[in-house]
Amino acid sequence: MQVAKLAGALELSLEESAIQKDRIRELEVDKAALEADNAELYGKAYTDRLTGVANRNSLEEKLPELVEIAKNNGEPLVCVIVDSDGLKRVNLEHGFRSGDRLLQSIAAALDQIGTSVDLIARLGGDEFCLVIPGFKAYPGHTQAELMEEIIQIINRVIEGNVSELGLSEEIHAGASVGFSQLNLEDDNASELLARADIALRENQSARKEALKSQGVVFDKEDDRLINPAKGY
């Protein structure tokens, strides 16, 4: 009788253990699914869905961290905002799908810049922000040369898309660039980004005047580049 009771208790214990193991496996599966869902939500919240680079939310969260790291290490940090020409006209004349392809190409090209870029974010429209830690100017690698490298990359991308997508050859290839460097003493992320934006607007204005002097016409309503040959 005692043996039978012990055997029954053992069988019950084994059944309970099996149930517990099954429950643990279920919880592990649920945990993995939850982590995957959270990762997907994080990706959607901090990634630009069109281009796959970081979005403004990600920039606003990560830039202060990068600024703090640069200050603690006493290292330089550069913020560059890039605004390419031609997107508005591509959207108007060739449709948003062509404009999307152009933006994807620009993002992919910026991601291949030789300089060590820590973060690339799309701010909206055709504006992108590059955060470059440890940037130090030296002969052959100055601020002006970095900006020229970025502009040439954008030029090649736009010209390549004009050819590949069969876009109008009159679409202007070019970009405006704003550059700011971290002041280690009293700067913060907002000030660094604001100075880059001011520099971008100044560069846009200067380029616009230079293009006008070359005969490029602008629409008064939306500053859209107009083909001087066709008058529209």
N, C-alpha and C positions, 0 to 999 in steps of 0.2 A: 504493500500500500504506500509506504513512504517513498519507495523507489518510483512509483507511478506519479506521485505528487511532484517529486523532484523533476521527473522527465517532463511533466506538463508545464511546470514553472520555467524550465529551460526552453521549451518550445515557445512559450509565450514571450520570454525574454528575447529570443532570436527574432520573433515576428516584430516585436516592438523596435528592436535594433534595425531591422530591415526598413521599417516604416520611417524611422528617424533618418536613415541614410537617404531614402527616397526624398524626404522632405528637405534635407540639406542640399541635395542635388537640384531640387526645384528652386530653392532660394538662390543657389549659385547661378542658375539659368536666369532667374528674374533679375538678379544683380547685374549680370552681364548685359541683359537687354536694357536695363535702366541706364547703365553707363554708356551704352551705344546711343541711346536716345539723347542723353545729356550731351554727348560729344557732337551729335548731329545738330542739336539746338545751338550749341556753342558755335559750331561752324557757320550756321546760318546767321547768327547774331553778329559775328565778327569777320565774316568773309564776304567780299563782293561777289554776288552770285554770277554775274556776267563774266568777269575776268579771272576770278579765282584768287586774286590778291586780297590783302586785308582791306577792310572798309574803314570809314571814318570812326565808327565806334571802337574798333581795334586800335587805331592810331591814338585816339584820345585816352585810351587805357594804358597803352604801352609806352607812348612818348614820355610821360612823366617818369616812368621807371628807367628808361634809357638816359634821361637827363640826370637822374639821381646817381646812376652808375658812373656816368661820365664825370660828374662833380666829385664823387668819392674817390675816383681814380686819378683825378686831375688830367683827364684826357679830353681832346677836342671832340665835338659832335656837330655835325652839319645837317641842316634841314633844307631840302630842295623841293620846290613845287613846280610842276611842269604842266603847261596848258598847250595842247597841240592845236594847230590850225586845221580847218577843213571839215571837222565833224558835223557841224550844223549844215553845211552845204551837202555833204554826203547824205545825211538823213533826209533833207528836203528833196534832193534830186534823184536819189537812188534807193531810198527807203531805209527804215531803221535796222533791217537785218544786215545791210552793208555797213551801216554805222557801227553796229555791234561787233562785226568782224574786225573792223578797224581798231576799235578799242581793245579787243582781245589781242590783236597783234601788237599794239603798243605796250600793253601790260607785259606780254611775254618778252618783248625786246628789252624793256627796262629791267626785267629780272635777270638779264644776261650781261648787265654792265660790268665791266672789269673791276671797278672799284668795289670795295667791300660794303655792300648795302645791307643794313640790318633789317630794314622794314620798308616795304613798298605798299602804299595804301591808295585806293581810289577815293578821292574826296567827293566825287560826283561829276556828272557830265564827262568832259575829257580832261579833268584835272587829276593829277597823281602827285603823291608826296613820297619822297625818298628820304629816309633817315640813315645817315652815314656816320658811324662812330669811328673815332681815331683818324679822321681825315686831316692830313697835314700837307700844306702846300710846299712843293719843292720844284725845281726846274723840270719842266716836262709834265708836271702834275699840279697845276695851279687851279684856283677857283674858276678862272676864265676858261681854262682848257677842259675842266670837268663839265662846265655848262655847254661848251661847244660839242663835247662828246655826246651829251644827251640830245642836243639839237640835231646832230647828224644822225643819231639813231632814229629819232622821230621822222626825219626827212626820208630815210631809207624805207621805213615802215609804210609811210603814206604813199611814197612813190611805188613801192612794191604792191600795195593794195590797189592803187589806181590801175596797174597793169593786170594783176591777177583777177580782180573782180570786174574788170572792164569799166571802171569808173571814168568820169570825164577827166581828160588830161589837163583841163584848166583848173582843177582843184589845187589850191596852193599847198605846197608841202613846207612845213615849218613849225616852230614851237617857241613859246615864251617861257622863260625860266626865272624863278626867284630863288635866291640863295641867302641863307642866314647861318651864322656860326654861333655856337653857344658861348655866352659870357659866363665863365666859371664862377664869378663872384656873386652875381645877383640875378641871374637869369632863371626863368622857369619855362616849362613846356609851352604854355600859352603865349608867352612873349616871343619865344623862338619861332613858333609857327606864324605868329602875327607879322613878324619882321620878314619872313620868307614870302608871305602873301603881299606885303607892301612892295617888296622888291619885284615880285611877279607883275603887279599892276604897273610899276614904273617901266619894266622891260616891255610889257605889252604896248604901252603908250609910245615908247621910243621906237619900237619895231613898226608900229602903225604909221608913224610919221615917215620913217625910212621907206616903207613900202609905197606910201603915197607919192613920195618923191620919184619913185620908179614907175609911176603910172598905174599902180594898183588902185582900183576904185572900191569904196566901202558903201554898203547900204546904210543910210542914215538911221533907219529904225532899229536894226539889230546888229550893226557892225559886220554884217556878212560880207566876206570878200566877193566882189563882183568881177566877172570876166570882162576886162576892158574892151576886148575885141567884139564881144556880143552885146555889151551894154546891159547886162542883167546879172 
